[in-house]
Amino acid sequence: MSKKVLVITGSPRKNGNSNKLAASFAGGAMAAGHQVEILDACTLKMDGCHGDGSCHERGYCGLKDDGVLLHEKMCWADVLVLVTPVYWKSFTSQIKKVVDRLYPFAAPKPRAACTVKESYLLATANNPDPAVFRCLKEEFDLLNTLLKFEKRGVILAGGLGAPGAIDDHREFLEEAVKMGMEV
């Protein structure tokens, strides 16, 4: 059965390592017959969460910016894929803003509108030490718990400092294609 896959990238580098990982995952998912949309968090014009909690009653965030598009995509997709380079042991600020705007979906009324059931995390890092991903993995696990997503896969690609370094580590790109095909 074909699924709708929303890939949200958060690298400020247009042709960075994490975006190449995202393209490989998307290519695999499309080859398997799934619908894929890629949303670049770096181009979204979104204010941060204002923390008033009114979204729980309303069912969506009341801010009139690209968060409206994010909400629509979360009510379209079956699968969410977050793609980020690791900055300060976590998501980039662009992905953090997206994650903050998923807050309404933690409440029953908006959660009922959200069609996402499964999630994936694709992350790259300059540092080759796997410990660099620890905080990011914890945040991703908590996000899945709060939003009731089933975590389906994670790729953590360390040691990719220079732009294009992933081209010398085809195993990460191949793993992303395979994971995309298994959505």
N, C-alpha and C positions, 0 to 999 in steps of 0.2 A: 504494500500500500504506500502510495506516495505521501510524503510529509512535506510540510512547509518549514523551511529552515531559515532562521534569522541569525546571520553572522554579524556581530558588532565588533568592529576593530577600534583600537585605541592608540595606535602608534602615530606620533607626529611625523614620522618618516614615511612618505608615500610609498616607497619601494623598500621599506625596511624588512627585516627578517620575519617579524610577526605577521606582516601583511602577506608575505610570500607563503607562510604557513597557512594563513586564512584562505588564500587562493587555492592552495592544494586541497584543503578540506572541502571547500566549495566545489571544486572540480570533481572530487570523488562523489560528493552527494548528488551533483547534477548527473553524473554518469550512471548513478543508481536510479535515476528517474525522479528525484526529489526537486521541488521548487526551492530555489535559494535566492535570498535577498541579502545583500551586504550593505550595512549601514556604518558609515565612518563617523565615529563619535567625535573626531577632531573637526568635522565640518558642521556639527550640530550647534545651533545657537540656543543654548539652554542655560537658564539660571539655575542655581542650586536650590535644593529643597528649602522652603521657608519655615518648615517645621510647625505649621499651625494645625496639622491633623485633619483639616477639613476634607481632605481627599477620601478619608474613610467613610464619611457620610455621602459625599458627592459620587464616589466611585472612580474618580480620576483626579489628577492634579489640576488645579484651577489656573496655573500659570499658562499664559498664551505665548508659547514659544515652540521650539522643535520637540519639546516633550510631548506635545500632542501627537506628532508623528510616531514617536517612540511608543506611546500608549497604543496607537492603532496597530503598529507592528506586533506588539506583545499580545494583542487580541486577534491577530492573524496567524501567528506562528505556532507550530507544534513543538519546535526545538529551538533553543537559544544557545548560541555559541559565542562566548566572550573570548576575545583575542587581544592580548596585551604584551608589550615588553614589561619586564619588571623594573619599576622605578621606586627606589627607596623601600624595597622588599614588598611591594604591593602592586596593585593596578596603577596605571597611569591616571593622572587627574581627569583626563577625558572619560575614561571608563568609570572612575569613581562617581562622576556626575551622573552618568547613566544609571549606575547601581543605586544611587540615592533616589533617583526618580522612579525606581521600581517599588519604592516604599508603599504606594497605595495598594499594590497587589498582595501585601501581607494581611490586609483586612478582608473579611468575608465577602462583602459586596463587590469590590473590584476584582478580587481573586476569582470570583465566579465568571468574570468577563475575560480573564486571561486564559488563553488556550495553550500556553506553553506547559508541557509536561516533562520534558527532558532537557538536560543541559550538558554542555561541554566547555572545557577550558583549554585554550591553547596559549602557552606563554613562552617567551624567550627571555634570555638574560645574558648579559656580558660575562658575568661570573660563572665559572664552570662548577662551582660547589653546589650540589643539590640543596643544601640548607638555605640557599638564597630564595627558594620558592616556598619555604615553610609558612610564612605569614599569608602569602597569597592563597595557598591551598586552604588554610584555615578560614579565610574570608569567603572563599568560594564554597566551602562546605557549609558554612553558616548561612550564606545566601540560599543555598538549596534547601536547607532545613526550614528557614523562615517562609520561603515561597512555595514549598512543597513540590520542588522539581526533583526528578530522579537524575542523579549525576550519572552520566553514561560514559564519559571518557575525559581523560586529561593527558595532554602532552606538555612536558616541561623540557624545553630545549635550552640548556645552559652552554656557556662557552662561546657565545655568538656575539662578540663585541663589535666588530666592524660591520657597516652596512654591506649586505650581500654575503656575509660569512656563512649563512645557511646553505648557500649553493655548494659549499665544500662539505656539507653534512646532509647529504641526500636522504639519509635514513629518517630524519625528522619529517622531511617533505613526503616521503613514501608512507610513513606512518599516518600522516594527516590525510592523504588520499584514501588509504585503507579505512581509516576511521570514518571519513565522510561517506564512503560506500556502504558502511555498516549501520548508518543512521537508522 
